[in-house]
Amino acid sequence: MESSAKVHVHPVVLLSIIDSYERRNEDSTRVIGNFDKGIIEVTNSYAVPYKESDHDINRNERIVGWYASGNEITEHAKLIHQDYYMQHYKDAIFLLVDAELSFGNKMALKAFRSRPVGVPGATRGIIFLPLDVDVECNGPEQTAVHMMAGGSAARSKDKSEVWRVNIVSYSSINRLTFNCDLWFTIFSYNFLQMGDDLIYLCQLSSRIQEMLDHVLLYVEQVVTESKPMESSIGRAIAQLIFSIPKLDPELIDNLINSSFRDLLMITYLTNLIKTHLKLLNLAN
């Protein structure tokens, strides 16, 4: 692992760590566990029980390190890392998660790797070197994160809130709009409930329209030379334009209307069957 190594943590890992922390025993103050990877990409995690043996194996992932809850590195963490993980795993990563939100309302996330220090032939120790760490999510994870963030912001008294998300997105349009680490606004009337597919589709269309407005504003600023041009964003815009299917607008309207009619028919038949079953139950 190079000195410039970067750790990508998926949201499911953080949720698993917080879940283990909330479900810990009353007399426990910390939670330790292992996390798995795909090329220094933390995609999964599990809590390590102290008195049980875990026999579950995922052949598609391998252990790259371990995590602990807290806001600072303790002597216990050094002991566990040096006497166990350094003996079994090469360049094991130590992920420190501040589950108690010790510094405001932001959950601190830090990653370290160890290096031996001391004089050869004498007592030696280890030193933890910090690594760059960010939260990375794929498409389904990003949808879940947006919905959870929306549910939190919907409880706010303000009409809109500004959120700062340090998420590396696989989507070109999201990478263009948010630039992985920019400010964006979430409006309270855009929040929706799980399972409402039609409303979600409407809100998704509205969100895409907002993204397109950001793109048009950026292009206008570059054309008027009020903002410097970035080749990476230009390539992303070109790729976005070339990916648009060349379809006739009337054909698109017919496809949407046909799908909508099919959806209405399925909904009608579903309600009809439910009513029929209720009548049969009453008759019996």
Secondary structure, DSSP 8 states (H G I E B T S, - for coil): --TT-EEEE-HHHHHHHHHHHHTS-TT----EEEEEESSSEEEEEEE--SSS------TT-EEEEEEEESSS--HHHHHHIIIIIHHHSTT-EEEEE-TT--STTS--EEEEEEEEEE-TTS-EEEEEEEEEEEEEE-HHHHHHHHHHHHHHHTTSSSSEEEEE--EEES-HHHHHHHTTT-EEEEEGGG---TT-HHHHHHHHHHHHHHHHHHHHHHHHHHHTTSS---HHHHHHHHHHHHTS----HHHHHHHHHHHHHHHHHHHHHHHHHHHHHHHHHHH-
